[in-house]
Amino acid sequence: MARTHVSVVVWLDSFRIYSTNDTALNPDIRASAGIGCMNSGAAHFLESNRGHLLKNTSGQPVIESFANLHVPDYQRRDMQLYKRDMCLNMTRGGHVDGCGIDGSQQRAGTAAIPNVPAANVSGWNHGKVCMMNGTTNAIGDGLVLGKMEWELGGEYGYANGIIQEGCDNSNATVTNLRAVAQRSRQLGGTPLVYECHTDNPGCESCLAAFLAGAGENAFWGNGGWALQNESQLAGRWSPLYERKLGAPLADAVYDPATASWTRTFASGTTVVFNAVTRNGTVRWGSVV
């Protein structure tokens, strides 16, 4: 079914097997905040057969660096399809718009996934890209969110959106957003989603950085990662979200003399963000 807007994205992990702090499944696991309720069903399946797991040079499961979690072996086609189908099964009904793939930018043979035999590094990295690319191709008009702008679209791209965790008042926020907008234009206007996530609703400088760089299909999100009840939503909404912004009149212009980006919108709103001091202002042109 066609999706008219983005509303719900299920957050998965691209390579970590979260086994709910269960040492019977993974005796190597290190307790870490936030992993106790994630992907437990998948963990039981993946950990049930050690053939599913990527092995180190000693033939033991590779241990990633975040919480000593095991890693599926994406050199195996069935493991690529298993992860792809997790996303497709959850989005098939139309109530979920897509999947966020955490750690999408991580590679074997780095500090994130160490001790992988040299002969297997390239095959695993290629298999992981195949998994994500296959998911993006199969999901139709749904979303597959990566983490970096270079993962988007084209011959080597394997996602159609990214989420920036900690979308802060930095020049990187501006330039990353601009890079995604430019990438979309290079691909003939292919929609590429940029989710700018913050947990600081009162940060005007953060909003200024976002507005200076935002292109089509860029979204500003505000909230924590673990809300236990609706009362924790209090304070997440800002009256600023109800302001009439209008389309940008042009891309932001950078003035090296002042180290500042400036951008104006159809409502008369002007955004200024200083790339050095990281201070920004939003001068609203309309009250409503």
Secondary structure, DSSP 8 states (H G I E B T S, - for coil): ---SS---EEEEESS-B--TT-TTT-TT----TT-TTSSHHHHHHHHT-GGGB-B-TTSSB---TTTS-B-B-TTSHHHHHHHHHHHHHHHTTSSS-EEEEETTT--BTSSSB----HHHHHHHHHHHHHHHHHHHHHSTTSEEEESSGGGBSSSS--BSEEEETT--SSHHHHHHHHHHHHHHHHTTS---EEEEEES-TT-HHHHHHHHHH--TTEEEEE--S---SGGGGTT---GGGGS----BSS--EEETTTTEEEEEBTTS-EEEEETTT--EEEE-S---
